[in-house]
Amino acid sequence: MVVTSIARFFYNQLFVTLPVPTGSYAGQTVVITGSNVGLGKEAARHFANLGASTIILAVRSIEKGEAAKADIEATTHCGPGAIQVWELDMSSYASVKAFAARVERELPRVDIFIENAGINTATYVKAEENESTITVNVISTFLLAALVLPKLKETAAKYKIRPVLSIVGSEVHGVASFPERKRPEGKIFEALNDEAGWDKMKGDRYPVSKLLVMLAVQAIGERYPVDSFPVTINCVNPGLCVSSLSRNRAPGSYDFQASRLARTTEHGSRAVVDGGSQGPDSHGRYVSNCLVAPSEGLAAGKERKVLQDRVWKELMEKLESIQPGVASNF
């Protein structure tokens, strides 16, 4: 299965050209996290070019966000005031809560919400009570999703549309070894916080974080079917792209993001825009090369259902401990 995933990766990187986004987003509000650089910024540029009425750049640094805003405004024909820069630090639950409260308070509607922010680090650092990759890529990602779902559902009811919440994943979910899954019931996240095992497993951590995202999205699709849930939630794979994601890689390690295999940032951002534009067929699903596709590895194997249920249960317990009652937003 891993060999198949690797072969597919090389084929996708070398031979697949993603379609340039088209259509009109006039009247729509788009929120993109991690959008001062990289895929998020280029996705915002596409949405600006296609007429989105409001684009929220959700960023850790307001200064860098304002620079991104100025660059996008200078290279597109977006309307004055269309782009706003809001602060969001995914390593802080308080920041996630404050951002979601602002979305609820200040935005009349949210049509597309793209969770693009993520990290890939070679150093063990704790953020909140978890290893930072798990906090940022998984727990805060789904905390934010749960907190903004009421606004997305409100938008669906008021405007008779189907909003999309798209989480940027990765095909590396299919190659995660994830030995932590062998721990006793209820102990997966505890195992992922084990600093003693970090050096041995740090290369698996980013793939594991994306596997957890994939499993959780699939769990949503199964628990909240498309015909009874007014928001499409999917997991989109932009492929390997030129990105700042590798800036914290281990010294001396190969920088795949800078390799000839990598798609340009703009090319990969086409997948991000597509993920936010997908229809209900993508609900609870993996989207790769701008098409709904099967998930891979442990997200698709014989362990999938049991592992998916375990991850979902632990994740919801985490979210409830951070914000009691938030799980009921799904």
Secondary structure, 3 states (H helix, E strand, C coil): CHHHHHHHHHHHHHHCCCCCCCCCCCCCEEEEECCCCHHHHHHHHHHHHCCCCEEEEEECCHHHHHHHHHHHHHHCCCCCCCEEEEECCCCCHHHHHHHHHHHHHHCCCCCEEEECCCCCCCCCCEECCEEHHHHHHHHHHHHHHHHHHHHHHHHHHHHCCCCEEEEECCHHHHHCCCHHHHCCCCCHHHHHCCHHHHHHHHHHHHHHHHHHHHHHHHHHHHHCCHHHCCCEEEEEECCCECCHHHHHCCCCCCCHHHCCCCECHHHHHHHHHHHCCCCHHHCCCEEECCEEECCCHHHCCCCHHHHHHHHHHHHHHHHHHHCCCHHHHC
